[in-house]
Amino acid sequence: MGDVPHNPGVEPEDINTGTLFSVIAISSVIIIILVAIGFNLSMKKFKDVSLEMTELSGYPELHETQMMGESKLSGYEAMDDGSYRIPIERAMELEVQKAQ
């Protein structure tokens, strides 16, 4: 009595939502992984090409600017106002210690 009568020529509407959501979830995860891989590969290629172009074209200012930025992030320096610049890794360590 609980059966739905079957009309000839009409397909029953039996959709398994669990399977449908599983397929959508797996597809989404695969797409996210592929996008992340593509992004990382393109960034690596961009950096390689940028370095190559910098070396070939003779943009010494760009190289100097990058090296100066790197030295400011990783070196110690006394400032004119009496403060000190420390490496970013050390600053993060000190902040973690202060938070504990």
Number of C-alpha atoms within 10 A of each C-alpha: 4 4 5 7 8 9 8 6 6 7 8 10 6 6 8 8 9 9 10 10 11 11 11 12 12 11 12 12 11 12 12 12 12 12 12 12 12 12 12 12 12 12 12 12 12 12 12 12 12 12 14 12 12 15 13 9 9 11 11 11 10 13 14 11 11 12 12 12 12 12 13 15 14 15 12 13 13 10 9 7 6 6 9 10 14 15 15 14 11 11 12 11 11 11 11 10 9 8 7 5
